Amino acid sequence: MTETWKRWQDWTTVVLGVLLFITPFIFGATGMAAVAWTAYVGGLLLVIAGLWSLSAPSMHFTEYAEIVIGVLVFVAPFVLGFTGITYMAWSDWIAGILAVLLGGSVVFSQGGKQQLAGQR
C-alpha cells in the first residue's frame, strides 16, 4: 500500500498548478480574460488533483484526472485562440505536457497493481 503524501509526481503536479495559476500575474496578462482564466482554472484543477492524489494514492482515477486536465490545458490556447500570446500559450503547453507526463508516469509505474477505488 502506498503511503499518503509521498509521491514526488503528485507534489510536482501541485507546484506546477501553482506556477500555472500565477503566470498571468508574472507576465502581466491579468487583463486578458480568456488567457488569465485558463491559467487560473487549469492551475487550480492541477493543484486539487495533485493534492487529491497525495491524500488518497490508492484512488488511481485521480492520476487519470491529472492527465485529462493536462490535455485540456495543452489544447486551451488553440481552442480559445490565444496562440499568438506566446508567453501564455507556452506556459499552457509546457504545463499541459508536464501534467500528462507526471500523471502518466504514476499510471505506468503502477502497472498491473491498479485496483478500483474501494477494492482491497
N, C-alpha and C positions, 0 to 999 in steps of 0.2 A: 504494500500500500504506500502510495506517495504521500509524503508529509506536506502539510499545508504551508504556504508562504515560502516555498523553497525554490521553485523553478526559475532559473535565470531568464528564460524566454518570456515568461509572463511579466517579470519585473521590467524587462526591456520594453515590452509592449506598453506598460503603464507609462514609462518615461517617454516613449515615442508618442503616445497620446497627449501627454502634457506639452511636448515640444510642438506638435501639430496645432494644439489649441492656442499657443502663444505666438505662432508665426505671423498672424495678421498684425499683432502689436509690434513685433520686431521689424517687419517690413513696411509698417505704416499703411496697411491695407484695411483698417477697421471700417473705413467709409464705403468700401465696396461690398455691398450686401451679400451677394451670392458667394463671392470668394471668401469673405470672412466667416459666414455661417457654415460653409462647407468645412472649414478648419475647426470651428467651434464644435460642431456636431460630430464630425469624424473623430476629433481628438477626445471628446468626452466619451464617445462609444468605445474607443480603444482603451481608455482608462477603465471604464466599467467592465469591459470584457476581460482585461488583464487582471483586475482585482478579483473578479468572479472566478477566473481560472486559478488564481493563487489560493483563494479561500476554499475551493472545492475541486482539487485536482482530479478527482475520480469522475467528474462530470465532463466527459470528453466533448460534448457538444459545444462547450464554451470555446474550445480551440477552433472548431469549425466556424463559430460566430466571428472570431478574430479574422479568419481567412475571408469570410464574406465581407466584413467591414473593410478589410484591406482592399479587396477588389472594388468595392463601391467608392472608396477614397481615391483609388487609382483612376477610375473612369470619370469621376466628377468633373475634372477640367474639360474633358471632351463633351460630356453631356450638357454641362452648364455654360460652355463656351468661353472659358477663361484661359485657354491655352496660350493666348498672347501675353498674358501677365505671367511671364516666365518664372519669376521668383516664387510665386504662389503655386503655379502649376507644378513646378519641380518639387516643391515641398510635398504636395499631394502624391505625386508619382513615387517619390522616394519612400514616404511613409506607407503608402499602399503596398509597394513591393516588399518592404521590410516586415509589415504586418503579416502578409501572406507567407513569407519565408519563416517567420518566427512561429506562427500557428502551425504551419506545415511541418516544421522540424519536430514539434511535440507530437503531432499525429504520427509522423514517420517513426519517431523513436519509441512510441508506444506499441507499434506494430500489431502483433496478434494479442496483445494484452488488454485490448479495449473491451470494456463492458458497458452495457447500457446503465444509465444512472439508476441507482436503486438495487441493482443486482449485486450479489456478493458471491 
